[in-house]
Amino acid sequence: MTKEEYEKNIEKLISWAKAYYVYDEPLASDEEYDKLARLCLEFEKNNENLVHPNSPNKRVGGYVLDSFSKASHLSRMWSQEDVFNTKELEDWIKRVSKVESDLEFFIQPKFDGASLNLIYENGILKQAITRGDGIIGEDVTHNVLTIHSIPLKISEKSLIEIRGEVVIRKDDFEKINIERLKNGEAPFANPRNAAAGSLRQLDSKITAKRKLYFTAWGVGQNSLEFSKTSELMNYIFSLGFERTPMQKLCKDILEIEDIYKEMVEKRDEFSMLLDGMVIKINSINTQNSLGYTQKFPRWSCAYKFPAIEKTTKLNDIILQVGRTGVVTPVAVVQAVEIDGAIVERATLHNFDEIQRLDLKINDEIIIIRSGDVIPKITKVLKDRRDGSEKEILKPTNCPDCKSELLIEDIIIKCQNLDCPSRVVNSIIYFASKNCLNIDGLGDKIVELLVKEKKIYDILDLYSLKYEDLQDLEGFKEKKINNLLNAIENSKNSELYRVLTALGIEHIGEVASKAICNKFGLNLVDVTFEDLVSIDGIGEQMANSFLEFFRVNKEIVLKLFDILKPKFIIKEEAKDNLFKNKTVVITGTMSKSRDEMKAFLENLGAKVSSSVSKKTDFVIYGEDAGSKYDKALELGVQVLNEQEMLERVE
């Protein structure tokens, strides 16, 4: 094969591959494709310097990883602020119009998949990273090489991040699940999960078999000089990325609503799941002026589609026991497909909701589901009752440990710390960063220790020995010693951290500090009157605290004896501007959020997480977000870090 013949054959192979993987319209049989691919591969093996940059032979997979490495995005990947109706859309437009009144909006369909960041340098795809937390994701480059809608080489030579969504077509999703069931594997819940799962295969051959599709929706770091997003995206599509359907420009809310209605009507016609549309201000200068909150760009939002309703039947109610012992009813419904997912469970927040709905076993019901939202029962079809319906009674005993349940207004809960349903989650919470911060004792490790009967409750953590762990899979000498040291180092923690770590209903870090500051280790013997005398502790919190210790006092005393928690009596803060004031912190400052919080608390301030009319000050740093905006709206006094320090001095 000559170079010219190779080039011609590769172009044919690319068109065949794109027709099959991208457009789902095969132009050749599998046999024809494989035969031509082998001929081209033979040429490529003997002429490495002549290999076409977008050769489909580079996309067959076969690279196997032990695990995915973490990788940093060149610039942050942001979430989208959601709006669900015309009123919320109007409010968003009013906010952005404060910067620029004559706005133009760029509309894109919002596909439900896995977000991906592609980094190109000198025109070559260098790295592909999952969204992760927006700053750091997982390097999935070897898998992304198998996706035919992602060019391996583009004509843009500058360093650029191109961002989009990896999705699976509905038809391909069905085929994948049929194959998984044949192989005895659990089917994917929906196409989004299938796309994310396929993208994170350690064996890229598996990814290559699945027809993943990439649709670009934006850029990250770049040096392109465009004044409008619509022009920018047209350029991105010209580089070889597939053009997204139904992208439009709008001048006002009426035009936006027209497109929204059109997309809702056509959502089932799309080959991929569509859960809304993204609205961006078209002017890039206006985008830069508006900037970002801590979570979202102020210049864009996701206008979510209405929830999809389906009729089904309530077969049963099961009870789930949460970390704090709260017992929640869950509806078991006759399986029904909603928006690509098979739904067999629906949320019921509490038994008051069951009473409000007048819900009975065997009732026909309407449930809704929107995007990632857990399916919810919205209506009982009482006119369809035939006499077979059964009343749903409140439980009196824990479904797991059988101990008597506490009934507290709308909450029903098991207070027993040794309840098997609570043990795993209680220990996970106990060991978490904001509690005892036991490094290495993550969710999977706790689940394993409980499953293998190495521990039965929180107290057992502190009697673990080296020999208890050495027979567990994945536990080598270093890992065992690190975990045992971390558990040992959690002793002598501050008392309020230990109290917080117990996971008492309504008693978080702020309440724990207040109780510990007043009573120290005597907190196990306090009365109702003692508790409600503390500013910020109400009747419900006091009752919850007392009920917890009624059931668990003996366990807590043993825990205190093991941990010997530190208790430092704080001197009352001297008079200053912030003493006894409610303060909210927002934005990035010279100190970490925890350091700034501790500094203000030492001044006698109450640090809150949300802004309200009762807030006295909002202290803000760079990239201050919605809390700053709300403070201005409510007339709350705002101070930057330097102004705050000057007031203290």
Summary of the structure (lengths in Angstrom):
residues: 649
radius of gyration: 29.0
end to end distance: 81.5
largest distance: 92.5
contacts: 1974
relative contact order: 0.07
helix: 39%
strand: 23%
